[in-house]
């Protein structure tokens, strides 16, 4: 983007290659704003009753009052559709379209302090702009606040990833606000104001408040769903760590049957085959020994990331838990996929 010297805001939206080479620009829709975000329609969608093709630029302007969403032709700058939403108090800083739900998710920063909208993520109807659901980031993940920031929706898992200039990590939530995991950012990626997930590569493009755009590979893991319910509902598998040789790494099982046993399965490819009434996400290339769960139905495995794993190596993970309440005597966590940097 380029700065408007008269207003201090941005008069245009600029496109660059991944190497940072300027390509083109189009006029910014809506009022001057620094509470502003860009997304690209992952699929064809309908905004406010108007069909919008896949690949269209989506602009979220949250500067004044409730947020506005524009669909913009990337070549001409023509506004194809617009929607005034019911969400926001002049500080909606980011958002994205959820292809699986046909809705938008928007995030408000920490202003106004003490308000109901502070650090709030809302799901809004793409036709009417009405608020469908919401959750507070700092309630679901205590201590995580949004100042400058953004969110994006994973096309692989449908989960919501939130970035903030206040934090040295990005946080993943389900669409209903259940906290999944928090992943530390590598050195050089700080004070984030924007995030765009790279689901194919297992990483993300992130932008800082200083205007630095970086491609961070291997810091995000794709949450692949396919959990199978047991005694405590749907068990969860989360991971943390940069996936750099020797770096601290962990895999954690939670929401499983207390005092039961879990078996971690790691694969070099996806399986997707039916198993025990659920779905076996990884190929069972490595099946770990029985792991004892504590009284809360949890266990965390901490280890240094192994040396010698080549860059861009994908791995799939899932844990299965002995559980007599489950459909065939076993419950299962969601699957995870990681890609090494």
Phi and psi in degrees as a GROMACS rama.xvg file:
@    title "Ramachandran Plot"
@    xaxis  label "Phi"
@    yaxis  label "Psi"
@TYPE xy
-114.333  146.185  UNK-2
-82.7729  140.972  UNK-3
-92.3225  108.264  UNK-4
-64.1602  -26.435  UNK-5
-73.7012  -42.85  UNK-6
-102.777  -17.3303  UNK-7
84.4614  -3.39098  UNK-8
-105.179  -163.495  UNK-9
-112.643  123.552  UNK-10
-86.9189  -13.4998  UNK-11
-145.791  165.256  UNK-12
-111.631  127.461  UNK-13
-114.36  138.694  UNK-14
-103.364  135.648  UNK-15
-128.476  155.014  UNK-16
-72.639  170.386  UNK-17
-66.7275  -13.7491  UNK-18
-91.22  0.259295  UNK-19
89.8377  13.0471  UNK-20
-86.1503  127.735  UNK-21
-63.269  136.114  UNK-22
-111.236  -55.3079  UNK-23
-166.593  173.842  UNK-24
-144.251  156.451  UNK-25
-135.98  156.423  UNK-26
-63.4241  144.479  UNK-27
-72.8851  129.219  UNK-28
-79.3762  151.325  UNK-29
79.6324  -172.156  UNK-30
-74.7636  165.147  UNK-31
-59.1372  138.272  UNK-32
-156.288  145.365  UNK-33
-113.693  -4.12931  UNK-34
-96.4544  91.8203  UNK-35
-156.618  141.924  UNK-36
-147.754  156.438  UNK-37
-121.877  143.897  UNK-38
-145.934  170.348  UNK-39
-125.936  131.198  UNK-40
-59.2037  117.203  UNK-41
-73.8774  -22.1023  UNK-42
-144.615  169.787  UNK-43
-64.2113  138.873  UNK-44
-144.072  174.333  UNK-45
-120.752  122.82  UNK-46
-113.842  114.698  UNK-47
57.6719  30.9857  UNK-48
92.5185  -4.83565  UNK-49
-107.617  125.794  UNK-50
-64.5141  140.057  UNK-51
-130.772  127.653  UNK-52
-73.7744  156.009  UNK-53
-58.1522  144.926  UNK-54
89.0064  -3.64571  UNK-55
-69.734  142.898  UNK-56
-71.2459  129.284  UNK-57
-109.963  125.611  UNK-58
-116.678  127.812  UNK-59
-112.921  118.334  UNK-60
-112.509  109.284  UNK-61
-112.411  25.4376  UNK-62
-68.329  -48.1591  UNK-63
-127.439  124.451  UNK-64
64.69  -154.108  UNK-65
-64.0616  153.058  UNK-66
-69.9985  149.927  UNK-67
-116.1  143.728  UNK-68
-120.531  130.663  UNK-69
-120.934  141.329  UNK-70
-103.575  122.66  UNK-71
-125.424  134.655  UNK-72
-68.5061  121.02  UNK-73
-67.446  -23.4199  UNK-74
-85.5318  -39.7481  UNK-75
-108.265  -20.4893  UNK-76
83.7827  1.66305  UNK-77
-65.4314  136.578  UNK-78
-82.1526  114.759  UNK-79
-85.0996  -31.514  UNK-80
-161.055  157.517  UNK-81
-146.355  150.354  UNK-82
-142.171  126.341  UNK-83
-92.9673  118.688  UNK-84
-90.3908  171.51  UNK-85
-96.2389  5.86632  UNK-86
-109.715  137.863  UNK-87
119.87  149.528  UNK-88
-128.121  57.9636  UNK-89
71.1171  11.236  UNK-90
-141.582  41.0152  UNK-91
-83.1891  114.58  UNK-92
-100.645  -13.0377  UNK-93
-165.267  170.225  UNK-94
-179.907  175.778  UNK-95
-166.167  161.312  UNK-96
-94.4324  135.845  UNK-97
-101.827  104.802  UNK-98
-64.4066  -34.2364  UNK-99
-71.8479  -27.7888  UNK-100
-107.309  -12.6468  UNK-101
68.2868  30.6671  UNK-102
-133.033  169.738  UNK-103
-105.439  145.024  UNK-104
-112.613  132.478  UNK-105
-127.044  152.21  UNK-106
-129.326  134.78  UNK-107
-99.2827  144.908  UNK-108
-79.9046  -162.587  UNK-109
-85.006  11.8398  UNK-110
-116.467  142.06  UNK-111
-73.8406  140.105  UNK-112
-58.0366  133.206  UNK-113
82.1634  -1.55915  UNK-114
-81.7906  164.685  UNK-115
-66.4124  -24.4779  UNK-116
-84.8621  -9.10697  UNK-117
-61.7906  126.078  UNK-118
57.4826  35.2217  UNK-119
-103.592  134.984  UNK-120
-104.857  130.977  UNK-121
-125.675  142.045  UNK-122
-97.9118  127.211  UNK-123
-123.175  148.779  UNK-124
-67.0114  128.012  UNK-125
-73.3995  -11.8221  UNK-126
-97.144  -42.2724  UNK-127
-108.689  -19.7513  UNK-128
82.5837  0.92807  UNK-129
-67.7183  147.753  UNK-130
-78.158  125.59  UNK-131
-98.4141  -42.158  UNK-132
-153.339  163.756  UNK-133
-158.337  158.592  UNK-134
-151.029  149.363  UNK-135
-92.2006  122.538  UNK-136
-58.9419  -42.9758  UNK-137
-74.9717  -9.95859  UNK-138
-90.0378  -44.6363  UNK-139
-69.45  -31.1256  UNK-140
-133.103  85.5162  UNK-141
-52.9793  132.599  UNK-142
94.8576  -15.2311  UNK-143
-89.6458  115.341  UNK-144
-120.729  157.312  UNK-145
-112.214  121.687  UNK-146
-108.849  -109.408  UNK-147
-67.6593  143.443  UNK-148
-179.711  -171.417  UNK-149
-168.744  169.252  UNK-150
-139.782  159.745  UNK-151
-143.082  157.945  UNK-152
-107.328  127.257  UNK-153
-73.6286  125.839  UNK-154
-74.43  -17.4817  UNK-155
-81.3122  -43.3366  UNK-156
-112.437  -19.9427  UNK-157
80.5716  3.8507  UNK-158
-84.8505  164.906  UNK-159
-105.498  127.607  UNK-160
-109.644  128.08  UNK-161
-113.894  132.228  UNK-162
-117.749  150.122  UNK-163
-150.267  144.501  UNK-164
-68.7343  -14.3011  UNK-165
-79.0944  -17.1375  UNK-166
-118.204  151.147  UNK-167
-98.2614  19.1148  UNK-168
-148.237  161.709  UNK-169
-109.943  151.517  UNK-170
-123.405  140.445  UNK-171
-109.315  135.344  UNK-172
-133.154  151.073  UNK-173
-70.8906  166.442  UNK-174
-60.9053  -21.2903  UNK-175
-92.7363  2.36923  UNK-176
98.748  4.90805  UNK-177
-73.3215  125.837  UNK-178
-67.2582  132.058  UNK-179
-105.156  -56.5173  UNK-180
-165.485  161.766  UNK-181
-127.295  127.634  UNK-182
-117.731  127.56  UNK-183
-68.0993  144.102  UNK-184
-84.7882  146.338  UNK-185
-73.5108  166.139  UNK-186
-57.5131  140.328  UNK-187
95.6576  -20.8548  UNK-188
-101.438  93.4684  UNK-189
-134.442  163.18  UNK-190
49.1051  57.6699  UNK-191
-73.8972  139.338  UNK-192
-121.635  -8.2309  UNK-193
-151.196  151.201  UNK-194
-147.51  137.768  UNK-195
-135.675  116.65  UNK-196
-71.774  143.568  UNK-197
-113.534  79.9856  UNK-198
-63.8103  -34.1828  UNK-199
-64.6717  -36.1207  UNK-200
-96.8894  -5.28496  UNK-201
74.8826  22.6154  UNK-202
-135.515  -151.491  UNK-203
-160.143  151.749  UNK-204
-92.029  129.349  UNK-205
-127.847  147.496  UNK-206
-123.01  141.081  UNK-207
-100.223  167.886  UNK-208
-66.3791  -16.3187  UNK-209
-87.5846  -1.02904  UNK-210
90.5358  8.20807  UNK-211
-84.5395  124.764  UNK-212
-105.656  127.925  UNK-213
-130.819  147.835  UNK-214
-101.359  115.339  UNK-215
-104.595  116.497  UNK-216
-106.85  136.199  UNK-217
82.9599  0.698959  UNK-218
-86.6975  -21.8107  UNK-219
-107.415  145.358  UNK-220
-114.261  139.573  UNK-221
-80.6221  126.194  UNK-222
-89.4085  113.536  UNK-223
-99.3963  5.80482  UNK-224
67.772  -154.066  UNK-225
69.73  27.854  UNK-226
-69.9769  150.696  UNK-227
-120.932  123.544  UNK-228
-67.5926  149.268  UNK-229
-139.952  -149.154  UNK-230
-54.6783  -44.2325  UNK-231
-102.123  20.5807  UNK-232
94.2112  -141.494  UNK-233
-89.806  114.573  UNK-234
-64.0705  154.124  UNK-235
-126.458  142.816  UNK-236
-121.233  126.245  UNK-237
-129.83  152.99  UNK-238
-131.102  156.855  UNK-239
-144.285  158.228  UNK-240
121.031  156.66  UNK-241
-84.6849  -10.4835  UNK-242
66.5235  21.8147  UNK-243
-91.1502  141.341  UNK-244
-47.7718  124.234  UNK-245
83.8734  -5.58306  UNK-246
-77.7331  149.973  UNK-247
-60.7058  132.039  UNK-248
-136.92  148.76  UNK-249
-146.857  151.903  UNK-250
-127.038  131.157  UNK-251
-128.145  131.322  UNK-252
-102.904  135.812  UNK-253
-143.778  169.319  UNK-254
58.9027  33.715  UNK-255
-106.053  175.796  UNK-256
-66.0008  124.944  UNK-257
-58.7628  140.549  UNK-258
61.2134  20.9525  UNK-259
-93.5201  -166.589  UNK-260
-124.133  146.608  UNK-261
-121.66  151.163  UNK-262
-125.27  118.272  UNK-263
-87.9472  129.535  UNK-264
-114.773  130.855  UNK-265
-123.43  134.601  UNK-266
-128.855  154.913  UNK-267
-91.7113  -0.284099  UNK-268
-156.304  166.286  UNK-269
-80.2075  150.047  UNK-270
-106.294  -67.7885  UNK-271
76.2493  12.8681  UNK-272
-84.6741  148.889  UNK-273
-63.3096  140.392  UNK-274
-158.426  125.045  UNK-275
51.6973  36.9071  UNK-276
82.7236  0.464098  UNK-277
-129.244  -150.411  UNK-278
-126.014  125.859  UNK-279
-83.4614  107.163  UNK-280
-72.6072  -52.0642  UNK-281
-89.3144  156.368  UNK-282
-65.0635  137.493  UNK-283
-80.9189  61.8824  UNK-284
-70.5748  -36.4684  UNK-285
-131.163  122.035  UNK-286
-116.782  116.415  UNK-287
-76.4205  169.699  UNK-288
-72.2183  169.783  UNK-289
-62.0298  129.389  UNK-290
-111.24  126.165  UNK-291
-77.7647  127.319  UNK-292
-88.3578  149.302  UNK-293
-82.1563  -173.826  UNK-294
-66.1161  -13.814  UNK-295
-99.1257  4.03111  UNK-296
73.836  37.5674  UNK-297
-132.535  155.08  UNK-298
-157.458  143.209  UNK-299
-122.956  127.065  UNK-300
-102.148  116.69  UNK-301
-110.716  133.99  UNK-302
-161.509  156.293  UNK-303
-76.2438  141.398  UNK-304
-65.1652  131.141  UNK-305
-62.785  147.407  UNK-306
-78.7191  156.106  UNK-307
89.0514  1.03971  UNK-308
-83.6723  120.502  UNK-309
-63.1297  156.134  UNK-310
-60.9374  147.637  UNK-311
68.0503  22.8089  UNK-312
-84.3693  121.774  UNK-313
-89.1479  144.819  UNK-314
-135.785  146.136  UNK-315
-117.146  143.665  UNK-316
-135.921  150.194  UNK-317
-163.864  148.271  UNK-318
-116.08  139.218  UNK-319
-114.664  137.856  UNK-320
-122.62  128.879  UNK-321
-62.9754  124.289  UNK-322
-157.923  108.34  UNK-323
-65.6522  -17.8139  UNK-324
-78.2986  -25.1332  UNK-325
-67.6395  162.731  UNK-326
-58.7153  -36.907  UNK-327
-129.462  30.1479  UNK-328
86.2669  0.971437  UNK-329
-139.342  135.094  UNK-330
-100.243  163.875  UNK-331
-140.221  146.455  UNK-332
-79.9157  173.005  UNK-333
-61.5905  158.948  UNK-334
-85.8185  153.928  UNK-335
-126.079  149.248  UNK-336
-129.509  132.34  UNK-337
-122.077  155.492  UNK-338
-133.123  125.066  UNK-339
-71.2684  145.896  UNK-340
